[in-house]
Amino acid sequence: MKDVYSRTNNVCLVFLTIVTGTAALIYMRPVLVPLIFSVFTYAVLTPIVTLFEKKMKSPKILAILTALLFLFFAFSLVVLVLIGSVENFVSGAPKYRESMTEFIKLVEAQLFRFHIEMELDQIRDVVRSLPLFEYAQNLTGQLLSFLANLLLVFIFTIFMMSGESRVESKGPLLTVILEKVSSYVSSKLFLSLLTGFFVWLILLAFGIELAFLFAFLTILLNFIPTIGSIVAVFLPLPIVFLQYQLNWQFFTILALTGFIQFTIGNILEPKILGDSMDLHPITVLICLIFWGMVWGLGGLFLAVPITAVIKIIFHKIEATSDLAEILAGRLPFKN
């Protein structure tokens, strides 16, 4: 009887801990999300600092300053180009409205050709009255919010890198976590940059507005397993449709970007990443749902590396080592 009571008590405590922890994660979201992003940024910059130290015999403080300068210039370049892209979108809003009106006229002509009667005046009026400028303003506001979070990530990373200069050694668990996260994020960043570059070339070749913005979003979305790549393929299509309607350019861009995503995501990525995170696909899907519910879009980006870190910690603790095996898709059997 005591064993049953003890087991029930433990289950209730675990359940309450999970509920309380989830509530704390949701409440602390504005601070925790930039902080976790900065931790992963720090994990990516650490190998660069080590490279400067060992290969170029640079002092540690100088290597850290070089890495931070590199990060600052990368952030500045992204900010400037994104602001320019949004300005172009705002200035081109009337042109997109006219393009949509022309497409409705084309549809109306085709319907008349096949003797199909349909009232499109109401749709035409809705298109003409679309508050595209307000949409552009909302996009600008969201972009400014994103840049503010980016600045917060940069500030957190500066403090972490500054603290790095005072730390002589790290514990074995922290070392394993940093190496694992650094390897995953660095490889994923390289593959995402490669994908974004090819997408940018394709959109630029067809003269698509906001080509850099869509390439940048492709880089970000590729950090979301499976779902992100699909969204990245369809994301530029509304602008492509407004520029070319349903002509051959529309389907060519769709086919080319889909081919790039498929080739890099299904052929190149498995060879580079392998099974570095050691997480079962079902685990990845569940963690995407959970972290997406807790931290929204930021949680989708962080879901896989956070779950991998949790798995490493579980694996080091004897009481939770079986749970770590389950996260990897291996059922622990004990004799």
C-alpha positions, 0 to 999 in steps of 0.5 A: 500500500505504501509503495502504491501511495509513494508511486502515486505521490511521485507521479503527481509531483512530476506532473505538478513540476511539468505544469509549473515549469511550463507556466514559468517558461511561458511567463519568462518568454520575453527574456528566455527566448533571446537568452537561449538564442544568444546561448546558441550564438555563443556556441557557434562563435566559440569555435571561431574564437578557438580557431583564432587562438590556436591557428593564428596564435591570437590572444584570447581577448583579441579573438573574442573581440574579432568574433564579436565584430564579425557578429556585429557586422553580420547583424548590421548587414542583415538589418540594413538590407531588410529595411531596404527590402521593406521600403521597396515593398511599401513603395510598390504596394499600388503596383501590386494592387493593379496587378491583382486587378489585371488578373481578375480581368483575365479570369473574367475574360476566361469565364466569359469565353466558356460562357460561365457567368460569375459576378467579379465586381465585388471581388474587384472592389475588395482588391481595390480597397485592400489596405496594402499600406497598412499591411506594409506598416504591420510588416514594418512593425513586426520587422522592428520587433524582430530587430529589437530581439536581435539586438537583445540577442547581440547584447546577451552574446557580448556578455557571454563572450566577455565572461568567456575570457574569465573562464579557464575551463568548463565542466565535462557536461557543459563541454559536451553540450557546447560541442554538440550544440555548436556542431549542429547549429554550425552545420545547420547554419551552413546548409541554411545559408547555402539554401538561402543563397540559391533561393536568392539567386533564383528570385533575383534572376526573375526580378522578384521583389523582396528577394533578399527578404525571402532568402533571409526567411528561408535561412531562418525557416530551415532551422524548423525541421520539415515544416520550415522548408515547406513554408519557405517554398510557398512563402514568396509565391504571393509576390511572384503571383502578383508580378507574373500571375500564373505564367510560366515564371510562377511555376518555374520559380516554384519548381526550382525552389522546391528542387533546391529545398529537396536536394539540400534537405534530403541529400546533402543535409543527412550526409553532413548532419547525420544523426548528430542530435540523436533524436527520433523523428516522433520526438522531433515532432512532439518537441516542435508542438510543445515548444511552439505552444510554449514560445511560439515561433521562437520555440519552433526554431529552438525546439530541436537543439533544446530537446537535444540538450535535455536529452544529453542531461537526461543521459548523464543522470542515472535516474533519467537515462532510460528517458534519454534512450526513449527520446532517441527512439531506443526502448531501454530493456533491462534484464 
